[in-house]
Amino acid sequence: MISNKIKELRKKNGLTQEELAKETNLSQSNIGMIEGGKRIPGRKTLEILANFFNVTIDYLLEEKEIEEPLG
């Protein structure tokens, strides 16, 4: 789910929701609602997050979860 992907990307980058909000000019409540699965991000928000994390919007929308490398 997109909520899990955004949360994982945020954590992998060592950011809190508050820090991500400041970096992207999105509200912390918006990020929290997205990560909690209570809000589906719109196109503009998807663009902001994809650009920030250097991934594609398609990647964010894929159903496949982030896989941790084995080893």
C-alpha positions as CSV (number, residue, x, y, z in Angstrom):
1,M,0.0,0.0,0.0
2,I,1.1,3.5,-0.6
3,S,0.8,4.4,3.1
4,N,3.4,1.7,3.9
5,K,5.7,2.8,1.1
6,I,5.8,6.4,2.2
7,K,6.3,5.4,5.8
8,E,9.2,3.1,4.9
9,L,10.8,5.7,2.6
10,R,10.6,8.3,5.4
11,K,12.1,5.9,7.9
12,K,14.9,4.8,5.6
13,N,15.8,8.4,5.2
14,G,15.8,8.9,9.0
15,L,13.0,11.4,9.0
16,T,10.2,12.0,11.4
17,Q,6.8,13.0,10.0
18,E,7.5,16.5,11.2
19,E,10.8,16.7,9.4
20,L,9.3,15.3,6.2
21,A,6.5,17.9,6.4
22,K,9.1,20.7,6.7
23,E,11.2,19.4,3.8
24,T,8.2,19.0,1.5
25,N,6.0,21.9,2.7
26,L,3.2,19.4,3.4
27,S,1.4,19.4,6.7
28,Q,2.4,16.9,9.3
29,S,-1.3,15.9,9.7
30,N,-1.5,15.2,6.0
31,I,1.5,12.9,6.1
32,G,0.2,11.2,9.2
33,M,-3.2,10.6,7.6
34,I,-1.5,9.2,4.4
35,E,0.8,6.9,6.4
36,G,-2.2,5.8,8.5
37,G,-4.2,4.9,5.4
38,K,-6.9,7.5,6.2
39,R,-6.1,9.7,3.2
40,I,-5.1,8.9,-0.3
41,P,-2.6,11.5,-1.6
42,G,-3.6,13.5,-4.6
43,R,-1.5,14.0,-7.7
44,K,0.3,17.1,-6.5
45,T,1.2,15.4,-3.2
46,L,2.4,12.3,-5.0
47,E,4.6,14.5,-7.2
48,I,6.1,16.2,-4.2
49,L,6.8,12.9,-2.4
50,A,8.1,11.1,-5.4
51,N,10.5,14.0,-6.2
52,F,11.6,14.2,-2.6
53,F,12.4,10.5,-2.3
54,N,13.7,10.4,-5.9
55,V,11.3,7.7,-7.0
56,T,8.5,7.6,-9.6
57,I,4.8,8.1,-8.9
58,D,4.3,4.7,-10.4
59,Y,6.6,3.2,-7.8
60,L,4.6,4.8,-5.0
61,L,1.4,3.5,-6.5
62,E,2.7,-0.1,-7.1
63,E,1.0,-2.7,-4.9
64,K,4.3,-4.4,-4.2
65,E,5.8,-3.7,-0.8
66,I,9.3,-2.5,-0.3
67,E,11.6,-5.5,0.1
68,E,14.5,-5.6,2.4
69,P,17.7,-7.1,0.9
70,L,18.6,-10.6,2.3
71,G,21.9,-11.1,3.9
